[in-house]
Amino acid sequence: MKSIPELLKEKPWLGWLIFGGTLAIVFLLGLIASSIVQRRAEASFAYAPLNEFSQFESNSAVWGENYPRQYQSYLRTADTSFTSQYGGSAMRDMLEEDPRLVVLWAGYSFSKEYNQGRGHQNAITDIHNILRTGGPGPGKPSPQPNTCWTCKGPDVPRLMNELGIAEFYRGTWDTKGSEVTHPIGCADCHDAKTMNLRISRPALVEAYERQGKDITQASHQEMRSLVCAQCHVEYYFNKNKVEGVDYLTFPWDKGTSVDSIEAYYDQYEFSDWTHGISKAPMLKAQHPDHELFLMGTHSSRGVACADCHMPYKSEGSQKFTDPHVQSPLNNVANSCQVCHREETDKLVQDVYFRQEKLVENRDKLEILLVKAHVEAGKAWELGADEEKMKPILHNIRRAQWSWDFVAASHGASFHAPVETARIIAAGIDLAGQARVELARTLSNLGWTHEVPYPDIDTKEKAQKYIGLDMKALNEEKNQFLREVLPEWTK
């Protein structure tokens, strides 16, 4: 057997091969060592922030100096390019898509303008640009209470800390609007020192306390839903808690189901507004996402809101919850497919199938409700007795509450398809009962044929039908944008 020196003398290229292989191995070992050092540095950085700041620091960019990866992902909530079959982050005029909504909300500000919600970065812009705020001009305050700012950004907990909770709620929308300039961000959900999840809005804490629960005992997984439940819930403005204040309150004292919340409102004879056509004392659901989520399979299996809407992601040595809050349908690989093994198209189509079936029945309920409101309006026109109309109007109120509890939520047909179907079915039954009694009432008043269904196939026709002067309302909005908003944003 030949020695290595003899082999190298016979085959000099072999030496160069060994030399090159040694260099490659050394180079690879260097890369591994460098990567280990880099990952350790990243890991230590995650637990040793560069800068300290107050819990009430409203500017998320300041938080981003310590957590640049999370901040860069959070900035993507400004994106409005994704559109799903029934949702997404793009601007959508819901009254244009479904003009029946205008009649259902006759006499209420939602009949003026109602748009698809966009990402968290757009929260301040969208509330400025919506007609529901009243479009105040000089000397013309908004009809909306200051409480409407509560979920729009981290300036709110700062102001609550400075002024007190009730004092923050006091006044109209324009009284503290100039102080709310940063959109929903880091301080709304995180502790400044530890980055642990925290509750920054008192209404959720107070709702738990009234039920004898201590929210501070919630687990980390529970908190991954509860921070969302600070805002994505049903709520109302309690005018009786503090004199002269529209105090934000969650109506959960009897439970979080649609029936329990309705019973709560009935107990206090609460209504959001009186319908402009039927004169029914109406309830307006806000966005009971958390309540319906609790009724679904995912919740019962321990899945949290963040698992689907803010799934974990890894960059370098860091694993963190993705602050790019978005529809899971735009991030199927990191949301749905963590648990489900079906292909993306199959999973998306499963969601759409559930939504289509729900919308089919929801549309039927909308038509029944429009007819009920119009028929009730005709009964009043013919001189109906108020006492006899009361049970009819109560059924209209209950039927529309069922519809709105589903329609106002985001993803209800996916979060809790069985409960959602039950709610819509109950609404159809109640609307049917109201219309049967209206037919009898109208007959007794001498009206023996069908009340014509209004021509409301466009938003403009529907708004004209209920008596809205949209030209004047839009001018008020433009006046606000021209004269008030620039002062706020200086």
ABEGO torsion letter per residue (X at the ends): XBBAAAAAAABAAAAAAAAAAAAAAAAAAAAAAAAAAAAAAAAAAAABBABBBBAABABAAAAAAABAAAAAAAAAAABAABBBAABEABBBBAAAABAAAAAAABGBAAAABBBBBBBAAAAAAAAAABAAAGGBBBGBBBABBAAAAAAAEAAAAAAAAAAEAAAAABEBAAAAAAABABBBBAAAABBAAAGBBBBABAAAAAAAAAAGBBAAABBAAAAAAAAAAAABBBBBBBAAABBGBBBBBBBAAAEABAAAAAAAAAAAGBBABBBAAAGBBBBBBBBBAAAAAAABAAAAAGBBAAAAABBBBBBEABBBBBABBBBAAAAAAABAAAABABBAAAAAAAAAAAAAAAAAAAAAAAAAAAAAAAAAAAAAAAGBBAAAAAAAAAAAAAAAAAAAAAAABBGAAAABAAAAAAAAAAAAAAAAAAAAAAAAAAAAAGBABBBBBBBAABAAAAAAAAGBBAAAAAAAAAAAAAAAAAAAAX
